[in-house]
Amino acid sequence: MSNSVSRFATRDVGGLADKVDLMRDAYSQLRISGLTVDPTPEDLEISLWRMENMLAEWQPRMDLGYNFEDQPDPNSPSNLRRPYWHGIATNLAKRLIPDFNKAVPQELINQASQSYSAISGMYAKERINEVNYPTRMPQGSGNTLKYNRWARFYRLSDPFTNTTNLTEAFKGNINDFVEHYDAYLNEGETIDTYTITADVGLDLVSDTNTDDEIQYRLKFTGSDERDVNSVRQVTIVMTTTSGRVETRYRLFEIYSE
């Protein structure tokens, strides 16, 4: 490994980091240990492997939307939003330090731990199911829209507003997604047939399946203004070899660049 200082690539704060950006930031964090490392292509290959494994370990507890690939490419988008970047970099740096025969410094341990806790908190908060007020409950004297009987009580909200199955995406992005059925399928049962339906603003580029999962690729077109900064839905209807039918959906909020 060479010993010149690497510089983390400058990113658009509103966009998503590529995988290589997160890895370079992790090597930059090694300066806490007194190391100044400009990673070689071989170093980045090892770092990519470590990052993929780390996020695979986290996924059962926190599915951050990371772009897992069959053949990982360091220049592919990570699909991780900016609030997660520092936590990924510091925790990855912890896993790289043993390559230099150094102990992980306490300052990096603290940063990685705090960042992981922050990511966990953000992930949990985004997925809290808010309980709506019942339609029998009056809105109270502070409500000024009591011009008819129906406005005096709380109304049913849009079903999208309280969902925990929402993924953020940017117009023009093309990303891969996987729906897992291993926990749903009975012993000896596999996926037989399936259909995927995507709302306007989501283009289904390709899809395939294995015995226990369905993979699909989406392009976020946002074909008109109504599809930008709004929620769109993908619906998957899967039939098993024993004839059971399972319907699942995933929601995407499309943002303009």
C-alpha positions in Angstrom: 0.0 0.0 0.0 1.3 3.4 -0.9 1.6 6.1 1.8 0.3 9.3 0.3 -2.9 11.0 1.6 -6.1 10.1 -0.3 -8.9 12.6 -0.8 -12.5 11.7 -0.5 -14.3 12.4 -3.8 -16.5 15.5 -3.7 -20.2 14.5 -4.0 -23.4 16.4 -4.6 -24.9 16.6 -1.1 -28.3 15.8 -2.5 -27.2 12.7 -4.3 -26.0 9.2 -3.5 -22.4 8.1 -2.9 -20.7 5.6 -5.2 -19.2 2.6 -3.4 -15.7 3.8 -4.2 -16.4 7.1 -2.4 -17.3 5.3 0.8 -14.2 3.2 0.6 -11.9 6.1 0.0 -13.5 7.9 3.0 -12.8 4.8 5.1 -9.1 4.9 4.2 -9.1 8.6 5.0 -10.4 7.7 8.5 -7.2 5.7 9.1 -5.4 9.0 9.7 -6.7 8.7 13.2 -4.2 5.9 13.6 -1.4 7.9 12.1 -1.8 6.2 8.7 -2.0 8.2 5.4 -3.0 5.7 2.8 -3.8 6.1 -0.9 -5.5 2.8 -1.7 -4.4 0.8 -4.7 -6.9 -1.1 -6.9 -6.1 -4.2 -4.9 -6.8 -2.4 -1.7 -10.1 -1.2 -3.0 -11.0 -4.7 -4.1 -10.4 -5.9 -0.5 -12.2 -2.9 0.9 -15.2 -3.6 -1.3 -15.4 -7.2 -0.2 -15.3 -6.0 3.5 -17.9 -3.4 3.0 -20.3 -5.8 1.2 -19.9 -8.3 4.0 -20.4 -5.7 6.7 -23.6 -4.4 5.2 -24.8 -8.0 4.6 -24.3 -8.5 8.4 -26.4 -5.4 9.1 -29.1 -6.2 6.7 -31.2 -8.5 8.9 -31.5 -5.7 11.4 -31.2 -2.7 9.1 -32.0 -2.8 5.4 -30.5 0.5 4.3 -31.2 -0.1 0.6 -27.5 -0.9 -0.2 -26.9 -1.9 -3.8 -25.8 -5.5 -3.5 -24.5 -6.9 -6.8 -23.6 -10.4 -8.0 -20.4 -9.0 -9.3 -19.7 -6.0 -7.1 -18.3 -2.9 -8.9 -16.6 -0.2 -6.9 -17.9 2.5 -9.3 -21.5 1.4 -8.9 -23.9 3.6 -6.9 -24.2 2.5 -3.3 -27.8 3.6 -3.0 -27.0 4.9 0.5 -28.2 8.3 1.5 -25.9 10.9 3.0 -26.8 10.5 6.7 -25.4 6.9 6.5 -22.0 7.8 4.8 -19.9 8.6 7.9 -21.2 5.5 9.8 -20.3 3.2 6.9 -16.9 4.8 6.5 -15.9 4.6 10.1 -17.1 1.1 10.7 -15.4 0.0 7.5 -12.1 1.7 8.6 -12.3 -0.5 11.8 -12.2 -3.6 9.6 -9.3 -2.3 7.5 -6.9 -1.4 10.3 -5.8 -5.0 11.1 -4.3 -5.1 7.6 -1.7 -2.7 9.0 -1.0 -4.7 12.2 -2.4 -1.9 14.3 -4.9 -1.8 17.1 -8.1 0.1 16.4 -7.7 3.5 18.2 -10.3 4.4 20.8 -11.3 7.6 18.9 -12.2 5.6 15.8 -14.1 3.0 18.0 -16.1 5.9 19.5 -16.9 7.4 16.2 -17.9 4.1 14.6 -20.1 3.2 17.6 -21.8 6.6 17.7 -22.4 6.5 14.0 -23.8 3.0 14.1 -26.2 4.1 16.9 -27.2 7.1 14.8 -27.9 5.0 11.8 -29.9 2.5 13.9 -31.9 5.4 15.3 -32.6 7.0 11.9 -33.6 3.6 10.5 -36.0 2.9 13.4 -37.6 6.3 13.3 -38.2 6.1 9.6 -40.1 2.8 10.1 -42.2 3.7 13.1 -45.9 3.0 12.4 -47.8 6.1 13.4 -51.2 5.3 14.8 -53.9 7.4 13.2 -56.7 9.0 15.3 -59.9 7.1 15.0 -62.6 8.7 12.8 -64.9 8.8 15.8 -62.6 11.3 17.6 -63.5 15.1 17.2 -60.7 17.3 16.0 -61.3 19.8 18.8 -62.1 23.4 19.3 -58.8 24.5 17.7 -59.9 23.2 14.3 -61.3 25.9 12.1 -62.6 23.6 9.3 -65.8 22.6 11.0 -68.1 23.8 8.3 -69.8 20.4 8.0 -70.3 17.3 10.1 -67.5 15.3 8.4 -64.8 17.9 9.0 -65.5 17.8 12.7 -63.8 14.4 13.0 -60.4 13.0 12.0 -60.4 11.5 8.6 -58.7 8.4 7.3 -55.2 9.4 6.0 -53.6 8.4 2.8 -52.4 4.8 3.2 -49.0 5.8 1.9 -48.3 8.3 4.7 -47.7 5.7 7.4 -46.0 2.9 5.5 -42.8 1.3 6.6 -42.1 -0.1 3.1 -40.9 3.1 1.4 -37.6 3.5 -0.6 -36.3 6.9 -1.7 -35.0 7.1 -5.3 -33.8 9.8 -7.7 -35.2 10.5 -11.1 -33.0 8.9 -13.8 -31.5 6.2 -11.5 -31.5 2.5 -12.4 -31.3 0.1 -9.5 -31.7 -3.6 -8.6 -34.0 -4.9 -6.0 -34.7 -8.4 -4.5 -37.8 -9.8 -2.8 -36.9 -12.7 -0.5 -39.4 -15.6 0.1 -37.2 -18.1 2.0 -39.0 -17.4 5.3 -42.4 -17.7 3.6 -41.9 -20.9 1.6 -42.6 -24.3 3.2 -40.2 -27.1 3.1 -39.8 -28.4 -0.5 -41.8 -25.4 -1.8 -40.3 -23.1 -4.4 -41.5 -20.1 -6.6 -43.5 -21.3 -9.6 -44.8 -18.2 -11.3 -44.9 -14.4 -10.6 -46.0 -11.1 -12.0 -44.6 -7.7 -11.4 -46.6 -4.5 -12.0 -45.1 -1.1 -11.8 -46.8 2.3 -11.6 -46.3 5.1 -14.1 -42.9 6.7 -13.4 -41.3 3.3 -12.7 -40.0 1.3 -15.7 -39.4 -2.4 -15.1 -36.1 -3.0 -17.0 -35.7 -6.8 -16.3 -36.7 -9.5 -13.8 -35.7 -13.0 -13.0 -36.1 -15.5 -10.1 -34.5 -18.3 -8.2 -36.2 -21.0 -6.1 -36.7 -18.5 -3.2 -36.3 -15.0 -4.4 -37.3 -12.6 -7.2 -34.8 -10.0 -8.6 -35.9 -7.0 -10.7 -34.3 -3.9 -12.0 -36.2 -0.5 -12.1 -35.6 2.7 -13.9 -37.0 5.8 -12.1 -38.3 7.8 -15.0 -40.7 10.2 -13.3 -42.4 10.7 -16.7 -44.2 13.9 -15.7 -44.3 16.3 -12.8 -46.9 14.2 -11.0 -44.5 11.4 -10.7 -41.7 13.5 -9.2 -41.6 13.8 -5.4 -44.5 11.4 -5.2 -45.0 7.8 -4.1 -45.1 5.1 -6.8 -45.8 1.4 -6.2 -44.4 -2.0 -7.4 -46.7 -5.0 -6.8 -45.4 -8.6 -7.0 -47.8 -11.5 -7.1 -46.0 -14.8 -6.5 -47.5 -18.3 -6.8 -45.7 -21.3 -5.2 -45.3 -24.8 -6.6 -48.0 -25.9 -4.1 -50.5 -23.3 -5.4 -50.2 -20.7 -2.6 -50.4 -17.1 -3.7 -48.5 -14.2 -1.9 -48.9 -10.5 -2.9 -46.3 -8.0 -1.8 -45.7 -4.4 -2.7 -42.9 -1.9 -2.4 -43.2 1.9 -2.5 -40.8 4.3 -4.0 -40.6 8.1 -3.5 -39.1 9.7 -6.6 -37.1 12.9 -6.2 -36.0 15.1 -9.0 -32.2 15.6 -9.4 
